[in-house]
Amino acid sequence: MWTDSDITPYYLLGTGTVTLPQTGTYTLWVQNFSITTGSETFQLYDVPSPSGTLTSGGSGVTVTTTTPGQEETLTFSGTAGQDASIFVTNVSTPVAFVSLLASSGTLLSTIEIGPTSGSEYYILQCDPLPATDTYTVWVQHSGSYTGSETLQLYLSTDLTGTITAGGSAVTATTTTPGQNAQYTFSGTTGENVYLMLTDTALQEAFVNLIAPDGTYIGWTWMDSDIGPNYQFNGGSITLPQTGTYTWSIQNYSPTTGSITMQMDDVPTPSGTLTSGGSAVTVTTTTPGQDEALTFSGTAGQDASIFVTNISTEDAFVNLMTSSGTVLGSIEIGPTSGSAFYTLQWDPLPATDTYTVYIQHVGSYTGSETFQLYLSTDLTGTITAGGSAVTVTTTSPGQNAKYTFSGTAGENVFLTLTGVTSFQDAYVNLLAPDGTNLGWVWIDSAFDLGFQLGNTGSISLPQTGTYTLWLQNISPTAGSVTMQLYDPPADVTGTITVGGSPVTVTTTSVGQGVLLTFNGTAGQTVTTTIGTGSTSGFGFVFLLDPDSNIVDDTLYGYVGGTDTFTFGPDTLPTTGTYTIWMPALDVTIFEAYGAVYGTETVQIY
């Protein structure tokens, strides 16, 4: 047994249990290869005599230990070739190991468990049992821990069958929790295959692809709570050898269910796409029929593929390299009018012939129209507190990246105006380490001006070069004007419930207001923004002591003698509350006056 303090605090000697070969004095030899000193704690156990039995499909059995060092075992009878699935629930012990042993003491499988709640569970599985035998489930609590666990056993045999690339879909339906399935097909070296998994009712399962020599060459995890459609391994698989392959469904679900598999060969391309050229329409009339189109791309280019006029109910569009690697994938459905989908990759990794592979789900057929645009990013710089920069793209799908130098703790505020022709685009703020700090969606059809984020200025987390990334997924070129501000810190102060009005003044776009007050659980407060205010529209939030939003609204122009009332709000807890008026873009509401200036606030 090898141990390492950097990896884990618990180890089992050998494979768990050791059957002693003779009577006499045994030695535990600690062979230390460390260049440091240290310590190890040993706990030696006899495997206890079985204290109960498990029956396949029977009631769960709860085992409880109350004395440190106390262990539990349960037995069951199994037949060679059966799969054993032991589900462990209602775990109260902090750390324990559950092991499956043959009657000879050979350890077949083990898992580490910890506390569970609700419907959480662990599963110990052996596929298949090696012999007809009496098996032992050994529950070994770590250190001095005690507690209880409920164990439930299911024995089953694998579902088996065959599946054919380009053939009919196959549905595997389990009848026992934990039951697995094995479906085979004949494959040829260099063949590209693709598996779509739909109608997933299994709570948790893995699908593995096993080569003729037993090598695992890909896997996909599935969960019925997340979505109904999965692509195996994220796309196509190039088969490494000729022979019989196996799709192995490894089912960890404590319930029964089904999964539908549709397997295809990636088809031979039936057409080509040309950047900026005519659109290409592909049509399928036979269930299971797929299509592929190719184009030549250069390393560093951005590829934007627009999909319109879709009649099929459900399909996936994949962008693949010549080696079969899937770069990106989108799911599409019926469109009407000018509606579109965009599959984009920024940038292409190599100069290559790329394939757009259209895979129709299940028995769906139909048509789709594709248009390709290749472009390179627009680049430039922008300065916080400097002049505005107008970005104008010349190709549909063309992106832009503008950089600026920022310092940790610096506040920046971005406004976006003059949006033209962009049907769908995003502006993202990327930190020097690539983290996306915020984004805003822009659309020329709704251009009243935009700001990055909806909470005012952004405090930069590190010093370095930041990037404003215009991610254009529009089928048109367009332009946008970016203005980056370097506002002063938010204005802060205190206000008293039932006290005098408080007047605060902001002096820059991007500067907000934070006023705090003490509140009591159950207290009802009303806030007014009123007489004497010179700013225009704005947002106002009431935040509880944990910064959760109690109430929020957009208030209107309150210049002169006008007032705006916010509330009444019942305070959920006792503590310090905040009235927060974040910064807004001056250009968004310029018709109503500037959004910075004087605010008069009163709370009662």
N, C-alpha and C positions, 0 to 999 in steps of 0.2 A: 504494500500500500504506500503510495507517494502522497506527501502532504506539503502544503504551501500556504503560508499565512496570508498571501495576497489574494487567494482564490476564494476560499470558503472556510467557515469555522467547523464544519462537520465532515467526517469521513467514515466510510465503512471499510473494514479489513477485507481484502479480496473482493469477492462478489457478494458479500453480506455474511452469510453463515459459513462456517467451516466445520466439516465432520471430522472429528479427531480419529486418527488411524490406529492409535495404540494407547495403552495405559501408561502413565508416567508423568514426569515433570516437564511442562512446556515453558518456552521462553518467548517473550515479546521483545524483539531486538530493534531498538531505535538506531538507525544508521543515519547519522547527521552529516549532510553535505553542505551545511550553511556556513557562511563566513561570519555569522553573528551567533550569539547565544539566544536561547528562547526556552519555551516550555510547551509541553503537550499534556493533556488530561486524558487518561484512558478509563473506559468503562467496559467491563467484560460481562457478558450475559450468557446464561444458558437460554437457548430457545425454549420458551415455555411449552407445556403440554396444551393441546387444543382445548379451548374453553367453549366452543360452540361450532355450529355448522352453517353453511350457506347453501341455499337451494336456488337453482336458476329460475328466475322469474318470481321467486318467493318474496316474502316480506324482508325489508331491511333489518339488519341485526346491528344493534348498538352495543359497543364495547366501551367500558369506562374504567379508568385507572385512578386510584386515589393515593397511591404510595409511590414516591420517586423510585425509578428503576423498575417498576412493575410494567410488564408487557402483556399483550393479548394475542392469541392466535385463533383462527377459524379455519375449518376444513371444508372441502367440497370434492365430489367425485367428477372427474372429467374424462372425456374420450379423446383419443388421438385424433388430431385434425380439427377439433373444435376450436373456436376462438373464445377466450375468456375475457369478459369485461367486468371489472369491479368498480362500481361508482361509490365514491366516498363523499358524504354530506354531513352537515351539522357538526363540523369539526370545532372543538373548543380548545384543544391543546395548542400552545404556541408553535411548536415544531415537532414533527414526528415523521417516521418513514413507514410506508406500507410496502411490503415485499411479498412476491409470489414465489413459493418454494415447491419443488418436486418432493416426493417422499424420500428421495435420497439426500435431501438438503441442498440440492443445486438451486441457486438463485436464478429465476427466469426473468424477473422484471422487478423494478422498484421505483417509487416516486416519493418525493418529499412533500409534505402537506402542512398547511397552517390554517388558522381560523377561517371559517366561512360564514356567510350570512345569506338569508333568503334562499334563492334557487341556485346559489353557487355550488360547484362540485369539482372533484378531482376524479380522474379515471386511471386505473391501472389495467393495462391490457396485454395479453399474450396471444399472438396470432402466428401459427396455431399452437395448441398444446402438443408437446412432443410425444406423449404416450398416454394410454389409458391408465389412470393413476389416481391416488388420493392426494390432492394438492392442499397446501397450507398458505393462508394469508396471515402474515405476521405483522402486527402493528407494534413498532418499536419507538417509544417516546425518547426524544433527545434529552440528555442531561437529567435534570431533576423535574422535568415537566410532567404534568399529569393532565387528564382531561378525557373527553369522550369523542367518538366518531361513529357514524352510522354507515354500514357497508351493505351494498346490494349487488348480487351476482346475476349475470346473464351469460348463458352459453349459446353459441350460434355457429352456423357454418356459412362460409362465404357464398354470396350470390355470384354466379358466374355466367358468362355469355360472350358474345362477339360483337364487334362494332366495325363498320366499314367506312373509310373515308369517302365522303360524297354520298353515302347511303342514308337510310332512314335514321331518325333520332332514336335513341335507346333510353328507356326510363328504368332506373334501378329503384325498387321499392323495398325497403327493409321492413321486416316483421318483428325484429327483436332489437331493443336498445343495444348499441354498440356493434351491430352486425355490419361486416365489411362486404365489399364487392370487388370482383376482378373481371375486367372485360378485355379481351385480347383482339389484336389485329395484326395483319402482315404488313411489314414496312420494308423499304429499300433504302440503302445508303444514299444520303443526299436529298431524300424526299422531304419536303416541307409539309408538316401537318399542323392543324389548328383545331382546338377543341373548345366549344362553347358549352357552358354549364348553365342551365336555366331551371326554373320551378324548384328552387332549392328549399326543401322543407326540413332538412336536417339542421339541428341546432348548432352543431359544430362538427366539421369534417375536413379532411385533407384529400385532395386527389393528386396522386403521384403517377408519373410515367416511368415505367421500368423497361430498360432495354433488354434484348435477348440474353445478354450475359449477366443480367441481374443488377446492372448499374442504374441508380436513380438519376434521371436526367432532367427533372423539373417537378415542381409541385405548385399547388394552389390551395389556399385556405378558403373555406366557405362558411357562411353564417346566415341563417334564414332571417335574422333580425336586421341585416345590413342591406341586402339587395337581392333581387331575383336573378341577376345575370352576372356571370363571371367568364373571363377569358383565361384559359389555362396558361399559367406562367407569364401572363401579360401579353401573349401573342403567339406567333408560330414557333414551332420547334423543328430544327433540321435533324433528321434521324442519322445517327452515327454509324449504323451497321444494318445489314439485311437480316431479317428474321422475324420472330414473333414478339411483339411488344404487348405490354399490359398496362391498362389504365386501372390503377388500384385506388379504390375509395376507402380511406381509412376513417371510419366513423367513430367519433367520440361523443355522440349524442345520447343522452339518457332517455330519448324518446325515439319512436320510429318515424320514418318519413321517406321521401323519394327525391330523386335528382334526375334530371333529363340531360343526356349528353348528345351533342351533335358534332360529329367529326368531319373535317373536310381536308382535302389537299388544297394548299394554296394554289389557285388556278394559274395557268399560263396567261401572261398579260394579253389582253384583247385589244389594247389601244395605247396611245401615248398622250401625255399632256405637255403643252408648251407654255412657258411663262408668258402671260399676256395674250396668248392665242385664243382661238375659239374654244368655247365650252364643249365638253364631251358628255354625252348622255349614255348611260349603260342601263340595260333592261334585262331582268331575269323573268322567266316564265315557268320554270320548273322548281318546285320546292327543293332546297338544298343547293341550288345553283348559286355560285358566287362569281365575282368579277374582279379583275385586276387591271390597273393602268400604270404605266411607267413614265418617269421623267429623269432627265439628267440634271444633277445638282452639283454645285461647287462648294467645297469646304468654306464655312463662314457665312454663306448665304442664309437668309431666312426663307423658309418655305411656308406659304399660306395657301391652303386648299379650301375653296368655298363650295359648299354643297347646297344646291337649291332644287326646286321642283321634285321633291321627294314624295313618292306614292307608297313606298313600302311601309308596313306598320312598325317594323323594328329592325335595325341593322347596325353593324359596327363598321366604322371606317378606320383603317389602320395605316400608318406610315411606316414602311419597313426598308431597311438597308438591303443591299444585294446578298448579304450573308443570312438574311432572315430575321435579324434583330428588329424588334418593334420599338420605334422611337416614341410614338404617340398614338392615341386611340380616342375616338369619340363615339358615343351612341347617338343615333339619329332616328327621327320619326317623321311623319307626314308634315309637309309645309304647304303654305298657300301664299299667294301674292309675292311680296318681296322678302319673305322670311328666309333665313339662311342659317347654316351651321359653318363653323370655321375649325379646321384642323391645322394647327400651326406648330412649327418647330424652329426654335431660335437658339443657336444657328445649326445648320447641317454639319455633322461631324467630319465629313470627308467628301472628296470629289468621287461621285459614285452614281450608279443607276438605281434610283429609288422606286419602290412599288407602293401604289395606293391600293390596298386590298379591301374590297367591300364584301363583308360577310353578313348574309341575311339570317336572322334568328329563326330557328324552328322551320316551319313550312312557309314562311312569308316570302312573297315575290314582289317585284315592282321595279321602279326606275328611279334614278338619281342623276342630276347633272353636276359635273365637276368643272371647276375653273382654277387654274394654277397661276400664282404670282411668286416670282423669286425676287428678292430685294436684299439690300444691305442696310444696316442700321444708319440713320442719321446720328451724328455725334456733335457735341459742342459743350460749352460751359455756361454756367449761370452763377450769379453771385448773390448771396443773401444781403438784402438791402440795396442791391444794384438795379440796373435797368431790366425791364421786362424783355423776354426772349420769345419770339414767335417761331414755332416749329411747323414746317409745311412738308408733308409727305408727297411723294410723286408717284407712288404705286400703292394699290390696295394691299393691306396687310403689312405695309412698311412700318417698322418700329423706329424709335428714337431713344437715345441715351445721352442725357446731359448731366455733367458732373459739377460738384462744388466741394470746397473744403469746409469741413465742420469741426467744431471743438466739443468735447464732452461737456454736457450741461447747457450748451447753447440752445436757445429757442429759435425755431424757424416756422414760418407760416407760408403756405403756398396757395395762390389763387390762380384759377384757370378761366380765361375769358376768350371771346371771339372764336368759339368752337364752330368750325364750318365743315360740313360734309361727313364728319365722323358719325357713322350709324351706331357704332359700338366700339368703345375703346376704354382703356384704363390707364391711369397714371399712378405708378408705384414709387415709394421712397425706399431705396435700398441702402442699408448701412454698409460701411467698409467691409464687414465680414459676410455680406450677402443677405443678411436678415431683412425681411420686408417689414418696415416700420409702420406702413399705412398705405392706403390706396383710395382712389376715387374713380368712379365710373363717369364717363362723359359721353354726351350724345347731342349732336347739333340740333335735334328736334326739340330739346328741352333746355336750350342754352339761356339761362339767366345768370350764368357765372357759376363756377364750382370752387370748392376748396378741398384740400387734401385732409381727409378725416372729417369728423363732425364734432370734434371736441376742442377746436381751437388750435393753438400752436403745439408743436411736437418738440420735446426736449431730446436733443441728440445724445445717444448713450456712449459714444466713443469719439475719439479724435481720428480724423482720416478723411478719405475721399468718399463722398456720398453720391448716389446716382438717382436722378429722376428718370424713370423708365416709362416711356409712352408705349404701351402694349396695344397695338392697333389690330383689332380683329374685324375691321370693317371691309366690305368689298369695294370701297371707294377710297381715294386719297382725301386728305383734309388738312386742316391747320388748327392750331390752338396757341394762345399766348399765355406764357407762364410768367408769373411775378413771384419771386421768392423774397419774403420779408425776414428781417432779423429783429423781432419785436422785443421790447423790454419785458421783464418779468411781470406776471399778473399782479394786479392791484389787490392787496389783502387788507382786511380789517375786521372789526367786530361790530355786532349789532345786537340790541337787546329787545326781547319780546315785550311789547307794550311801551318801549322807550321812544326816544326822539328819532326822527328820520336821519339817515346817514347818507351823505353825498360823496360819491366816488367819481374820479375822473380818469379815463383812459386816454392816452395820447397817441396811440399808434394802431394801425391795422395789425391784428394778431394778438393784441393784449386783452386779457380777460379780467374778470373780477371774482374774488372769493371772499365772502363775508361769513363769519362763524357766529353761532349763538348757542347758548345752553338750553336744552329742551328736556322735558320729562315724558316718560311713557304715558300715552293716553291724552296728552295735551294737544289741543287743536290750535293751529296757527294759520294766519292769512298774511300774505305778502303783497305789498303794493309797490309798483314802480311808477313814479308820477311827477308831480309838479316840479318844474325846473330841469327836467331831463332834456338833453339836446341830441341824444343818439336816436337812431331809427329803429329798425327791427332788431330782434335778438332772441336767443334762446335763454331760458332760465331753468335751472335744475335745483331741486331740493334733495340734498344727499344726507343719509343717516350717518351715525358715527363710524360705520364700517365702509363708507363711501358708496353704499347702494343707493340707487335712485328711488326716492319716495314719490316724487312727482316731477313732471317736466312739461314745458309748453313753449310755443313760439309767441312772443308778445309783439303787438303792433306799435306804430309810432306814438310816442307819448310826450311830444314836445309841448311847450306852453303849459296850460293848466290841465291837460289830459292826464289820466291815470289808467294803469292796468293792474287788475287784481289777480293774484295767483293763489289758488287754494279755495276753501279751507282744506288743510291737511292734518290728519291725526298722526302724531308721532308714535312710531312703533316701540321705541326704547328710550331710556334715559342716557344722555350724553351730549357731545358737542356736534351740532348739525352745521351744514354749510349751504349757503345760497350761492350757487355758481352760475355766473353768466360768462360762458366761453366766448372766445374771439370769433367774429364772423367776417367774411370777405366784404369790404366796403363796396365792391362793384355789384354784388348780388342784389343789394337793396338800395342802390344809389338814388333811385327815384323817391325814396322816403327820407333821405338825409343820411349822413355818415353813421356808421355803426360803432364809431368810437367817439367819446366825448364825456359828458356828465350824466350820471345816473343818480336819482334820488330814490332811496329804498327805505321802506318802513315795514316792520313786522309786528303784528299784534294778535 
